[in-house]
Amino acid sequence: MAKYSILVNGKKHEVDVLEDMPLLWVLRDIIGLKGTKFGCGKSLCGACTVHLNDTAIRSCSFPVSAIGEGKITTIEGLSEEGDHPVQEAWEKYVVPQCGYCQTGQIMNAAALLKKNAKPSVAEIEQAMQGNLCRCGTYNRIKAAILEAAGTPVTNG
């Protein structure tokens, strides 16, 4: 076991865990933040997406020892009131169906918009490729991201 001081959603947490423990389990089981989901455990589905210094990472395979001085943001820390532009667009376009993948989808979309405020449809498709949705709400996801970016959404 090793002790780590990690910054999650602006709050320092002291954790005593194995150095190879995935960040996902530190967040869920040690800190108690349940918004980040376990999907595949192999960084293939994106359900576990969080931000490390505003960059989307897959927390299921990211060891806590690799965080260093980095700043972690989870879905709980994206917006206190749930009014982040991506969250509002998600609601407007009724994106979730079963909802399981949505925290990862939202976190990945928010990271994309932080780096590229006006992405094209092709850039959205490229950035969101690693986030899978079993319900197939990909068109609504794209529309919501365009909305959050302030780009007019067309039905064509």
N, C-alpha and C positions, 0 to 999 in steps of 0.2 A: 504494500500500500504506500501511496505517496500523497502528500498534501499539495493542493493546488488552490490558488486564489484566482477565481475567474469572474469576469464582469459580464453579467447577463441582464439585459434590459435596464442598464444603468445602475445595477445593484451588485456589490461585491458578494461573492459566495465563497466560503472556505469549504472545500470538499476533500475528503480523505478516501481515495479510490485507487484502483490499479491504474498504472500509467497507460495501458492500452484499452481502458474502458471507453467505449464509444460515447461521444458527447450526447447522443440521443438518450442514453440511459442515465447519464448524469442529470440531464434536464428533467426527465420524467420521474425517475426513481429516487434521486437524491435531493434535487431542488423542489420537485413537485409540480413542475410546469407540464401539463398534460396536452397542450395544444399541438405540439409536434408529434406526428404519428410515426409508428413503425409500419413499414410496408413490406420491403423485401430483405433488408439487411445487407444488401450488396451494392447500394448506390445506383440502382437501376430504375427505380420508379419515381423518386423525388418526393414521396410523402413526408420525408423527414427533413425537408429543406429548412434551413435557418440561415441567418447572415453572420458572417465573420468579417468585421470591418466593412460592412455594406456589400459584401460579395456573397452570393448564394453558395452554400456548401451542403453536402449531404451528411447530416449528423450521425447516421447509422454506422458509418465507417470512418468517421473522423475522431481520432483518439484525443481524449481530454489533454494529454500531455503536449499536443501540438498547438494548443490555443495560445500559449505564451501570454503576452500582454494584450492580445486581441480582445475586441469588443463583440460579444454575441448578442444578437437580437432574435427573439422568437416571435411567433404570431402574437403572443400576449404583449410584447413590447413594441410592436409595429405602430400601434396607436392606442392610447389609453381609452379613448371613447369609441374606437372602431370606425373612425371617420377618415382613415387614410384613403386617398383617391382610388386606390385599387380595391379596397374593401367596399367603398360606396358603389363603384362600377360593378363589382361582383353582384351586389344586391340588385342594382338596377337591371342587369341583364339576366337575373335569376340563374346564375352559373351553376351552382351546386345541384346535383341530383341526389346521389347518396351522400355526398359531402366528404367522404373519407380523405380524398387526395387534396382537398381544397386549401388547407393551410399551407401545404408545400407549393401548390400552384400560386397562391397569393404571394408567398415569400419570394418565389422565383421571379414573378412578375414585378414586384416592388424593387428587387435588386436590378432587374433589367432597366426599369425606368429611372433609377438612380444614376445609372451609367449612360443611358441613352433616352433622353426625355421625349423624343419624337421618333420612335422606331417605326420602320416600315412593316408591312405584313410579313414579308420574308424574314426580317430581323426578329420579329416576334416568334415566328414559327421555329427559327433556328434556336433562339434562346430557350424556348419552352419545350424543346424536343425531349429532354430527359425527364419531364414530368408526365406520367401516365395517368389517364382518366379512364377507368373501366366503363363509365357511363357514356363516354364519347361526347362530352360537352365542349369539345375543342373550338367550335365556331363561336360559341358564347364566350369562351375564355379569350379568344382573339378580339372579339368585339369589346369586351370589358377592358382589356389592356389598351386598345385604341381610345376608348372613352376616357380612361384615366390619363392618357397622354394628351387629351384635348384634340384628338384627331376625329373629324366627322366619320361616323360609322354609316356605311351604306349597306343595303340589302343585296347588292349585286355581286 
